[in-house]
Amino acid sequence: QRRALVKEEEESFYVVGAQDAKFVDFGADIDDDGDDEDFDETEGTWDETEGSFDEDDEDVFEGRAQRYADIEARYRAGRATGAVEFDLSADDDFFADGDDSDDRGNKLDRGIPSEMRCFDTAKIYVKAGDGGRGMVAFRREAFVAQGGPYGGNGGNGGAVYFEADEGINSLVGFRKKVHHRAEPGGNGGGKKMQGSDGRDRTVLVPPGTVVRNSETGEVIAEMFAHGHREMIIAGGRGGRGNASFKTAKNKAPQIAENGEEGMEMWVEMELRLVADVGIIGVPNAGKSTLLAGVSNAKPKIADYPFTTIVPNLGVVERDYARMVFADIPGLLEGASEGIGLGFEFLRHVKRTRVLVHVLDCTSKDVMDEYEAIRNEIHLFDPEVGDKPEIIALNKVDASEEAATRALELQEEFRAFGIDAHVVSALDGSGVAELVTATKKALDALPPVDYEAEARAAEVRRGKVARAADGKELSDFEIVDDPYAFYVKGAAIERFVQMTNWDYFESFKRFAQVLKMSGVEQALNSAGAGEGDRIVIGKYEFEWSGDNRTGALYESWKAKMDEKPAGTTQQGSRHWPHAAG
């Protein structure tokens, strides 16, 4: 038998049962310290320091084995009330003991650390507001004969915008705030009063965020600089009131539309830091120490590789000018192929303008490390490899050998026209000259016009529109499925969704649109017969070739009778209403 303590928030349970089927015995007596009161301390020991059970004595459950077998048997028969079967995956940290293989021996991929995953990636749900309903009303005033239709239109739903805010430097805040919805539009009122438009929803993100459609992978927006604002999805259109349907032949229409449903989608966000200077190098080269020395940033510093797993930003002031330095986590050979989380680190280099390459002069393979990192950067993106580069020969304070090696490397780099500086990030020697050289390299570059980049990106993507905007009712297809005939088309689906079925005139209008758009002919050609099920969007109905007014009314009345008891039904009290 196998025993393990499983902690889920504030509750502790014992796992019992056969080795291939694990059960939780809720009947076990467990005190506040997580110890079993019936446990005989002479048969086994509990290691308080390690939090694990000493299983050297395999007979520790000998006296209770039959009880657990009975629990399992009752559970299998559906009669157990105190046991629940659950799956303890092989990659659970408690049972894995460092083994990252599953039960079949397959190697499991290690995921991205949660700290990094929440820092520069996030997935959220956004929904635009629904449009408001149109109103059916008539003008009734003294001394105003035949006032006519007076119902107003519904308001448009709010849109969802993304805006770059320099006060935010990570995507961690979206870990607990996943759903973002704009407000719906107000319903139309009498006296041709228009419903109020729903308030837009603005999602604040750090500059450098790339927003993608989670389903298609299409780039929706790129947030370049502080204050940059872009619409992600548009709000739903408000439904029209009966005043909008007045014609010379129908002077008293009793018809109105529902508001259009707002668009919704899951979006993935990826943060690519926008910084002037990117500090790169192999792990434990002294990048974070350098950033802490030139700015007020407080990155984590330790004497082991991969101390930094998320980029750190620091602001450096020199000659009344500000520069933003980004400490990029350590890179390894093969980073362009994802080794050592290379993809997660390299993308932060793309929007830097100057690279400061920190080399650890205590290493005898310093030139091999330099060439490996340069190759990985070129393989990842040749444009990044062409950025201006300044070499920081670091850790010269460690030993005389390191100092001598740094001076030799400095001459070698300068022979190739590469600016190299001998520095000690720990005691600050040579750091001021490095910052001055970095500022000089930045000043030599043309200024970046992020607004122009944003406009160019917006032109490439085009104007954000609703799914059915610009589409024709005749743009549809018929899908013959064993369950029903499906009519698929953005425009026809929006028309059906906005149709208010509480009004008989809406039902008649629906039949006319099916005929004028060609849907009726297409369904007949596809083999739709009397009584077949037709589905358009979320609306389902039975097909009938009888379009006489009386038959349409009977169909509409049957639909209304299907409504739950107590449901308020809109529409005319008398049918047909008197013609003007």
N, C-alpha and C positions, 0 to 999 in steps of 0.2 A: 504494500500500500504506500501511497505517496501523500505527504502532508505538506501544505504550504499556506502561509498567511497571505490573504489577498485583501488589500486595503482599497476601498472605493470611497473617497472623501472621508466621512466620519464613521463609516460602518466597517466592521471587520468580520470576516467569515472564514471558516475552515473548509478547505477543499477535500472532499472525501469520495470514495467510490473506487471502482476498478481503474486500472492504469489507463485503459483506452476510453473511459467514460468518466468525466469529472462532474461531481455534484456539489452543491452547497447545502450543507445541513444547517438549517435555520434553528434547529432544536438544540444545538450545542451551547453549553453554558459558557459564556465568555465574559470575563470581568473587564474593567476599564482599561487594564494594561494589555488586553489582547491575549491573556493566558486562559487556557482551558482549565476549569476548576477540577475536572475529573482526571486531569493528566497526572500520571504518577512520575514524580521527578526522578525516581530511581531507575526508570526504564529509558530515559532519554534526557537530553539537556537542551536548553534554549539559550542561544548565544545572544545576550542583550546588546553587545557592542556591534555585532555584525547584522543583527536583525534577521537571522536565518536559523533554521532548525538543524540540529545535528542528527543526521540520519544514519549514523554508524550502527545503531541498533535497529535492525529491520523488523523486529517483533514488537515494535512499540504499539501497534494497533491490534495486536493479537486478540486482546480481550473484547475489541469492539468490531471486529471484521464482520461478524454475522449480522450485527445491527445495520452496518452500512450496506451489506448485500440485500437486506430486506428493504431498505429505503430505495435502492436502485430498482429492485423487482417491482415494488409498488409504483414507482414512477413510470416504468416501462408499461405497466398495465393501466396507467392513467388514474391511479387511486392515491398517489402521494400528494400531500398538501404542503409538506415542509421541505421539499427539495426542488431545485431548479437546475436543469442541465445548461451548461454554457460552454463556450469554446475558449480555451486558453491558447492563443496562437503561439507558435513556436518562437516567434521573434519578440515575445514579451521580455522586457528587460529582467524581470524577476526570475524567469526560468531559463533564459538564454545562456547566462553565465559566460557572455562574450562570444557565443556561437551565433553566427548570422546566417544559419541554414535552416530550412524548414524541415518538416517530418520526412520528406522524400529526398533530402540531401541537396536540394536546389539552393544555389547561392541567392541570397536576398539582397536587393539593391538598398544601399543606405540612403536615407532621405536627407534633405537639406535641414540643418539645425533650425529649430523654431525661431530663434532670435534673428537669424538671417532671413528666413522665409517671411517673417512678419515685417522686417525692415524694408525690403525693396520689392516685394510682390504682395498682391492682395487680389481677392476676387469678391465682388460685391454685386448686389441686385439693385437695379434702378428701374423705376416705373414713372412714366409721365402721368399727369392727371387726366381723368376722363372728362369729356365734354359734358356740359349741362343739358338737361332735357328741354325741348321746346314746349311751348304752352299752347293749349287750345282755349281761347277766350273770345268773347264778343263784346262789342261796345254797346253798353246799355246806359243811356243818359236821357234825361228829360229833354224834350225838344230836338232830339237827334234821331230821326227816323232811319231805320235800317243801317245802324252804325257799322255793321260788317265785322269781319274778323279783327281781333285785337290782341292776339297772343304773341308774345315776344320770343326771341331766340335764346337758346342757352349759351352760357359763356364757354370760352375755350379752356381746356385744362392746362395746368402749369407744365412747363418744360423742365428738363433736368440739365443743369449746366455744371461744368467742371471749371474751377478757377484755381490758378496757381497762387500760393501764398508762401512768401519767404519765411514766415514764422513757423512753418512745418518742414521738417527735414527727414521724415520717414513715413512709412505707411502702417505703422504699428497701430494707429488709432482705428483702423478699419477692421481690426481683429474682432472687436466686440460690437462694432456698428456695421452691420452687413447690408441691411435693407434701407434704401433711400427712395422715398416716394414724394412726388409733387402733389399739390392740392388739386382736387377736381374743380371744374367750373360750376358756377351757380346755375340753377334752373331759370328758365325764362318766366316772366310774369305777365299779368294783364297790362292793359294800356301800352302794349308793345314794349314793355320793359325788358331790356336785355339782361341776361344773367351775368354776374361778375366773373371775370377771368380768374382762374385758379392761380395762386402764387407759385412762382417758379421755385425749384429746389436747387440750391447751389452747393456742390460738394467741393470742399477745399482740399487741395492736394499739394504736395511739395513741387517746386519747379523741377522740370526734367522728367515728369511722369508721362509715360506712354500708355494710352488707353486702347484696349483691343476688345472686339466682340469675342466673347468666350466661345461661341459656337463656331464661327467662321474663321477666327484669327485675324480678321480685317482690322487695320489700325483706324480707330475712330477719331482720335485727337492726340496731339502732342503738346504738352504744356511747357513752354519754353522759358518764360520769365515771369517775375512777380506781376500779378494783375492780369495776366493772360486768361481770357475767359472764352469758353467755347460751349455751344449747345451740343449735347450728346443725343438726346431724343426729344422730339417735339410733342407737345400736349395734344390731346384729342380735340377734334372740332366740335363745337357746340351744335346741338340739334336745332333745326328750324321750327318756329312756331307756325300756327295756322295762318297768320297774316302774310307769311312768305309764300303761301300756296294759293293765294287769291288770283284768279284769272277771270277773263271776260265770261267764260262758260261756267265757272264754279266760283260764285261770289261769296259763298259762305262755307268754305271748306272746314271739315271736321277731321283734321289730320295734323299730326306733329311728329317730329323725329326724336329718337333717343340721341344722347350725346355719343360721339365716337369714343371707343375705349382707348385709353392712352397706351402708347407703346411700352413694352417692358423687355428687359434683357439682362443677362448676366455679363458683366464686363470684367476683364482681367487688367490689372494695372501693374506696370513695371517701372520702377524708379531708376533713372539714369542720372546720377548727380550732375548738376550744372556747376562746375567749378573752373577757376582760372588755371590752377596748377594741380596736377595729379602726381602724388608721390607713390612710385612703384618700386618693386624689388622682390627678392625672394623672401620667404618667411624668416623672421628674426634678424632682419638686416638693420633695424633701428629706425624704421619709418615713423612709428608712433612717437618715439622719443624725439625725433626731429620736429614733428608737428607740435608736440608739447613745448618744445624750446622756442619756436618762432611765433606761437600764438597762445591764446588763453585756453585752448582746447585741453580737455582732460581725458585723453584716451587711456585704455587699459594697457599697462606696460608690464611685461614680465620677460624672463629669460628662457622662454620656450617658444617653438614655432606656432604659428596661427593663434597668437594671443588676440589679434584683431580679426574678427569674423564679419564685422560690418564696417563700412567706410565711416570715417570720422571727418568732420569739417572743422576748419579753423580759419579765422579771419586775421590776415597779416597786414599791418599798416606800414607803409614805407613812403616817405616823401609826400605826405598828405594824400596818398592813394591807397585804396583797399584792394587786397587780393584774397581770393578764397582758395585755400589749400584743401585738398582732399587726400586723406590717408587711405590708399587702396589696400585691402588685405593682400597677404603674400601670394605670389604666383609661383607655379611650378612648371617644369617642362611637361608639355602635353596639355596645358591649360586651354588651348584653342579647341581641344577635343573634349573638354569638360573635366579633365583630371584635376583633382584638388578643388572642385567647385569652380573651375576656371571660368565657365560661362557667367556665373553669378558675380565674379569679381571683374572680369574684363569689360562688361558692359558699362561699368562706371567710368571707364577711361575714355569712352567715345566722345563725351562732351567736354572734356578738359582741353585746354588750349596749349599748355606747355607741360612736358613731363620732366619730373625730377627723379632720376633713377638712382636709388640708394644701393651702394655696393658694400658688402661686409668684407673689409680688408683683412680680417683674421682668417678668412677661408683661403686655402691654397688653390681652390678651383674658382676663384672669383671671376676670371675671364670667361670660363665655360658657363658659369651661371648667368653672366651678362648676355652672352650670345644666345643662350637658350631662351631667356625672357624676350629678347628682341625678336627672335624667330617666331615665338608664340604670338606676339602682338601683330606681326605682319601677317601671319596665317589667319588670325581672327579678323582683322580689318586693315588692309594696306593703308587706308587714310590715317588710321591711328599711328601706324608706324612712321608716317611722314611728318608727324608733329615735331616741333622743336624739342630737343632733349638736352638736359643738363645733368652731368654726372656728379654725384656726391659720394666721394670715397670716405666711408664712415669707419668708426671704431679705431682711429689711429692712436687713441689713448690707451688701447688695450695692451700693446706690447711694442717693443722696438721693431720687431719683424713686421708688424702690421703697418707701422709708420713708414718703414722703408719700402714696403710693397706699394703703399699708396702713392708715394712720390714717383716710383717707377711707372705705375699705371697712369698717373697724371700726364707724364711726358708722352706716353704711348697714345693716349686719347687725343691730346693736343696735336700730335703728328697727323692724326686723321681729321683734324678740324673740329673736334668735339670738345665743348667747354667742360672741363673737369675741375672740381674743387676738393681739396683735402679738408675734411671736417671731422669734428667730434660732436655728435648730437648730444652726448652726455654732459660734457663740460662747456659746450657752446663755442669752441674754437673753430673759426672758419665759417660759422653759420651766417654771420652778417654779410660776408662777401657772397655767399651762395644766394641769399635773398635778393641782394642788389643785382646779381646777374640774372636771376629769374625775372625780376621786374623789368630789366632791360629787354629781355626776350619778349615779354608780354607787350611792352610799348612798341616793339618793332612790328607787331601783328596788326592788321586792320581791325577796327572795332567791330564787334558782333552786333548786328541789327536783329534782335530776336523778334521784333514786331514784323519785320519783313519776312522772316522765316515762317512765322505763324500765318501770315496772309498767304504766302506761297503754299503752305501745307493745306490751308483751307480751300484754296482754289483747286488743288489736286483732288481733294476728297469730294468737293462739290457741296452744295447747300443741303443742310439736314432737312429732310422732308418726311412726312408721314408715309406709311407703307403704300397707301393707295393713291397718293397725290400724283397727278399726271397720268394715271392709268385709266383705260377705257373699260366700260362694262362688258364689251365684247371680247376682252382679253381674259379668257378662261379656258379650262380644260376639264374634260369629263373622265373620271376614274371609275371604272366598273369593278366594284369590290363585291365579294359574296354577301357582305352585310347590307350594302346600299350603293347607290350611285352618288359619288362625291363630285360636287362642282367646286373647282378650285380656281380662284382668281382674286387678287387683292381688292379690286373695285367692287365686284359683285358681293364679296364677303363683307366689305364695309357697308354696302347698301343694306344687306340683310340685317347686319348687327344694329344699324341705326333705325331700322323700321320699328315703329311702335305698334305692336300687334293688338293693342287695346282698341284701336279704331278700325272700323270696317273699311273705311276709305284707304287706309294703309294696306289692307289685304288686297283690295282691288288694284291698287298701284303696283304692288308686288307682282301680281299676275301679268300686268301690262309690261313691266320691265323684263320679266322672263321672256316674253314674246318678242319685244323689240330688240333685246340684246342677243337673241339667237340661242338662248339657253334651252327654250322649249323645243326647238327643232333639233338641237344637238342631243338632247335626252331621248327624243323619239328615235333618232338615228342610232343611238347607242343601245336601243332595245328596251327602254323603260316602258313598262306597261302599267295598266290601271292597278293602283294599290301598292306599287313598288315604293320602297323607302328612298327618299332623296335627302342628302345632307349638304347644306351650304354653310360653311363656318360652324357655328354652334347651333344652327337652326335645323330641325329635322321635321319632315312632313311627308305625307303620302301623295304619290303622283296621281293626277287625274287630268284627262284630256277635256273635261267639260268646263269651259270657261264662262258659262252663262252666269248672270248676276245672282240668280237664285241659288245655283249650285255653290258659287263662291261664298254666299252668305251662310249656307248650311255648314260648309267647311269651317268658316271662321267661328260660327256659333259653337261648333263641336270643340274647337280649340279653346274657346273661352270657358266652356263647361269643364274642361280638364283642369282648370285652375284650382288650387286648394281652397277649401271653404274659408270664408272670411277675407279673401284677397280682394282688395279694392280694384274695381274694373272701371277704366275710363271709357269715354266714347259717348255716342249719341243715345238718348233715351228711346227714341223712336227711329225705326228704319222702315223704308228709306226716309230721310228727312225731306221736308218740303222744299221743292225747288223754288228759287227766287223768281 
